């Protein structure tokens, strides 16, 4: 098979995969009438749930980035005993069933756990609380940020960091002014992926906090209680919101990367 023939085969196979991805998304919008869509948008319970989901996922992403980005830098720069084990542990939340992740997290944050008892002294209960939802979101989504940031740091030439330190910069200053800006595109991409993954989490969240309802839980509740007719419009609106945020954040990250390359 010549090169053009191979390209044609690959294009057909790739097109089938794209069709597999697009067909359900297009179908859900075609089956949602404009009346159902606007009625859903005007439902205060749904809009409150979407705002809650967006805010918790965004806040969780920013908070966990404080530790995830330095960890990614260490994994990219340091060879230490147990490094492979650490990398495997980071990937673990991606491969385990998320309902199992929720059960595991419940054992960590429940009222009778060490962490839960400590939180109760300040009047905080993670179960059924937005913080508990954020913990569940972060558990399944933070690996995306760590891996993306690590890949970005690995592409930064070590000689540039060493040159900065030879000229008198501290390790922190070299990290802040050399490493992070040059790995910025990968870090921002990881932040976008973590935020987006947090938005969609259901399995771990529903075990930690059925209420207050984030939108994935609300969609399931509507489907379970009233059927597909009432769940589909909520799903369509939430998919549209997720697409808008994802595309906007992607464009923002690409613009930032282009500005840095000029």
C-alpha positions as CSV (number, residue, x, y, z in Angstrom):
1,X,0.0,0.0,0.0
2,X,1.4,3.4,-1.0
3,X,1.5,6.4,1.3
4,X,-1.6,8.0,-0.1
5,X,-3.6,4.8,0.3
6,X,-2.4,4.4,3.8
7,X,-3.4,8.0,4.6
8,X,-6.9,7.3,3.2
9,X,-7.3,4.2,5.4
10,X,-6.2,6.1,8.4
11,X,-8.5,9.0,7.6
12,X,-11.5,6.6,7.3
13,X,-10.6,4.8,10.6
14,X,-10.1,8.2,12.3
15,X,-13.3,9.5,10.9
16,X,-15.2,6.5,12.4
17,X,-13.7,7.2,15.8
18,X,-14.7,10.9,15.5
19,X,-18.2,9.9,14.5
20,X,-18.4,7.6,17.5
21,X,-17.6,10.6,19.7
22,X,-19.8,13.1,18.0
23,X,-22.9,11.0,17.3
24,X,-24.2,10.8,20.9
25,X,-23.4,14.5,21.5
26,X,-25.2,15.6,18.4
27,X,-28.1,13.2,19.1
28,X,-28.8,14.6,22.6
29,X,-29.1,18.2,21.2
30,X,-31.3,17.1,18.3
31,X,-33.6,15.3,20.7
32,X,-33.9,18.3,23.0
33,X,-36.5,20.8,21.8
34,X,-35.8,24.6,22.1
35,X,-38.7,24.8,24.6
36,X,-37.1,22.1,26.8
37,X,-33.7,23.7,26.6
38,X,-34.9,27.2,27.7
39,X,-37.2,25.8,30.4
40,X,-34.1,23.9,31.8
41,X,-32.0,27.1,31.6
42,X,-34.7,28.9,33.7
43,X,-34.8,26.2,36.3
44,X,-33.2,27.7,39.4
45,X,-32.3,24.3,40.8
46,X,-30.4,23.4,37.7
47,X,-28.6,26.7,37.3
48,X,-27.6,26.6,41.0
49,X,-26.3,23.1,40.5
50,X,-24.2,24.1,37.5
51,X,-22.7,27.1,39.3
52,X,-21.9,24.9,42.3
53,X,-20.2,22.3,40.0
54,X,-18.2,25.0,38.2
55,X,-17.1,26.8,41.4
56,X,-16.1,23.7,43.3
57,X,-14.1,22.3,40.4
58,X,-12.3,25.6,39.7
59,X,-11.5,26.1,43.4
60,X,-10.3,22.6,43.8
61,X,-8.1,22.8,40.8
62,X,-6.4,26.0,42.0
63,X,-5.9,24.7,45.6
64,X,-4.4,21.3,44.5
65,X,-2.2,23.0,41.9
66,X,-0.1,24.4,44.8
67,X,1.2,21.0,45.6
68,X,0.7,19.2,42.3
69,X,3.0,21.5,40.2
70,X,6.0,21.2,42.6
71,X,5.5,17.4,42.7
72,X,5.5,17.3,38.9
73,X,8.8,19.3,38.9
74,X,10.4,16.8,41.3
75,X,9.3,13.9,39.2
76,X,10.7,15.5,36.1
77,X,14.1,16.6,37.7
78,X,14.9,14.2,40.5
79,X,15.8,10.5,40.3
80,X,15.1,9.0,43.7
81,X,14.4,5.6,45.2
82,X,10.7,4.8,44.7
83,X,10.2,7.3,41.9
84,X,8.4,4.6,39.7
85,X,6.2,3.7,42.7
86,X,5.2,7.4,43.2
87,X,4.3,7.7,39.5
88,X,2.2,4.5,39.7
89,X,0.4,5.8,42.7
90,X,-0.4,9.1,40.9
91,X,-1.9,7.1,38.1
92,X,-3.9,4.9,40.4
93,X,-7.1,7.1,40.6
94,X,-7.4,7.0,36.9
95,X,-7.6,3.2,36.6
96,X,-9.6,2.2,39.7
97,X,-13.5,2.3,39.5
98,X,-14.6,5.7,40.7
99,X,-17.3,4.2,42.9
100,X,-14.5,2.3,44.7
101,X,-12.6,5.6,44.9
102,X,-15.6,7.1,46.6
103,X,-15.8,4.3,49.1
104,X,-12.1,4.7,49.9
105,X,-12.4,8.4,50.3
106,X,-15.4,8.0,52.6
107,X,-13.2,6.0,54.9
108,X,-10.8,8.9,55.0
109,X,-13.3,11.8,55.5
110,X,-16.2,10.1,57.4
111,X,-17.2,11.4,60.8
112,X,-15.5,8.5,62.6
113,X,-12.2,8.8,60.8
114,X,-9.2,10.6,62.2
115,X,-9.5,13.4,59.7
116,X,-13.3,13.6,60.2
117,X,-13.0,13.8,63.9
118,X,-10.4,16.5,63.6
119,X,-12.6,18.5,61.3
120,X,-15.6,18.1,63.7
121,X,-13.7,20.1,66.3
122,X,-14.1,23.2,64.1
123,X,-17.7,22.3,63.1
124,X,-16.8,20.9,59.7
125,X,-18.3,17.7,58.2
126,X,-16.8,16.6,54.9
127,X,-19.7,14.3,54.1
128,X,-22.5,16.2,52.4
129,X,-20.3,19.3,52.2
130,X,-18.8,21.2,49.2
131,X,-15.4,20.5,50.6
132,X,-16.1,16.8,50.5
133,X,-17.2,17.1,46.9
134,X,-14.0,19.0,46.1
135,X,-11.9,16.2,47.6
136,X,-13.7,13.6,45.5
137,X,-13.2,15.7,42.4
138,X,-9.5,16.3,43.1
139,X,-8.8,12.6,43.8
140,X,-9.9,11.5,40.3
141,X,-8.6,14.6,38.4
142,X,-5.3,15.7,39.9
143,X,-3.3,13.0,38.1
144,X,-4.0,14.8,34.8
145,X,-2.4,18.0,36.1
146,X,0.6,16.2,37.5
147,X,1.3,14.2,34.4
148,X,0.9,17.2,32.1
149,X,3.0,19.5,34.2
150,X,5.7,16.8,34.5
151,X,5.9,16.4,30.7
152,X,6.2,20.1,30.4
153,X,9.1,20.3,32.9
154,X,10.9,17.4,31.2
155,X,11.0,19.5,28.0
156,X,12.7,22.5,29.8
157,X,16.5,22.3,29.3
158,X,18.2,21.8,32.6
159,X,21.1,23.9,31.4
160,X,18.9,27.0,31.5
161,X,18.0,26.4,35.1
162,X,21.7,25.8,36.0
163,X,22.8,28.9,34.1
164,X,20.3,31.0,36.1
165,X,21.6,29.6,39.4
166,X,25.2,30.1,38.3
167,X,24.3,33.8,37.8
168,X,23.1,34.0,41.4
169,X,19.4,33.0,41.2
170,X,18.1,30.9,44.0
171,X,16.4,27.5,43.2
172,X,13.0,29.1,43.8
173,X,13.7,32.0,41.5
174,X,15.0,29.7,38.7
175,X,11.8,27.6,39.2
176,X,9.6,30.6,39.1
177,X,11.2,32.5,36.2
178,X,12.6,29.7,34.0
179,X,11.0,26.4,34.7
180,X,7.3,27.5,35.1
181,X,7.2,29.9,32.2
182,X,8.8,27.4,29.8
183,X,6.5,24.6,31.0
184,X,3.6,27.0,31.2
185,X,1.6,25.6,28.2
186,X,1.7,22.0,29.7
187,X,0.8,23.3,33.2
188,X,-2.2,25.3,31.8
189,X,-3.2,22.3,29.8
190,X,-3.1,20.2,32.9
191,X,-5.1,22.7,34.8
192,X,-7.8,22.7,32.1
193,X,-7.9,18.9,32.1
194,X,-8.1,18.7,35.8
195,X,-10.9,21.3,35.9
196,X,-12.8,19.6,33.1
197,X,-12.4,16.1,34.7
198,X,-13.7,17.4,38.0
199,X,-16.8,18.8,36.3
200,X,-17.8,15.4,35.0
201,X,-17.2,13.3,38.1
202,X,-20.1,11.3,39.4
203,X,-19.1,8.0,41.0
204,X,-16.8,9.3,43.8
205,X,-18.9,12.4,44.4
206,X,-22.3,10.7,44.8
207,X,-20.9,8.5,47.7
208,X,-19.3,11.5,49.5
209,X,-22.2,13.9,49.0
210,X,-25.5,13.3,47.3
211,X,-26.5,16.7,48.6
212,X,-25.8,19.5,47.7
213,X,-26.2,18.1,44.2
214,X,-23.6,18.8,41.6
215,X,-24.9,18.5,38.0
216,X,-23.7,14.9,37.2
217,X,-25.6,13.8,40.4
218,X,-28.6,15.9,39.5
219,X,-28.8,14.4,36.0
220,X,-28.8,10.9,37.5
221,X,-31.4,11.9,40.1
222,X,-33.7,13.3,37.3
223,X,-33.2,10.2,35.2
224,X,-33.8,7.8,38.2
225,X,-36.8,9.7,39.4
226,X,-38.5,10.9,36.3
227,X,-37.0,9.2,33.3
228,X,-35.0,10.1,30.2
229,X,-37.4,12.9,29.1
230,X,-36.5,15.0,32.2
231,X,-32.9,14.1,32.4
232,X,-32.0,14.7,28.7
233,X,-32.4,18.5,28.7
234,X,-30.3,18.9,31.9
235,X,-27.6,16.8,30.3
236,X,-27.8,18.9,27.1
237,X,-27.4,22.2,28.9
238,X,-24.5,20.9,31.1
239,X,-22.7,19.4,28.1
240,X,-23.0,22.8,26.3
241,X,-21.7,24.6,29.4
242,X,-18.8,22.2,29.7
243,X,-17.9,22.6,26.0
244,X,-18.0,26.4,26.3
245,X,-15.7,26.4,29.3
246,X,-13.4,23.8,27.8
247,X,-13.0,25.6,24.5
248,X,-12.6,29.0,26.2
249,X,-9.9,27.7,28.5
250,X,-8.1,26.0,25.6
251,X,-8.1,29.1,23.5
252,X,-6.8,31.1,26.5
253,X,-4.0,28.6,27.1
254,X,-3.0,28.6,23.4
255,X,-3.0,32.4,23.4
256,X,-0.8,32.5,26.4
257,X,1.6,30.0,24.8
258,X,1.7,32.1,21.6
259,X,2.5,35.2,23.6
260,X,5.3,33.5,25.4
261,X,6.8,32.2,22.1
262,X,6.9,35.7,20.5
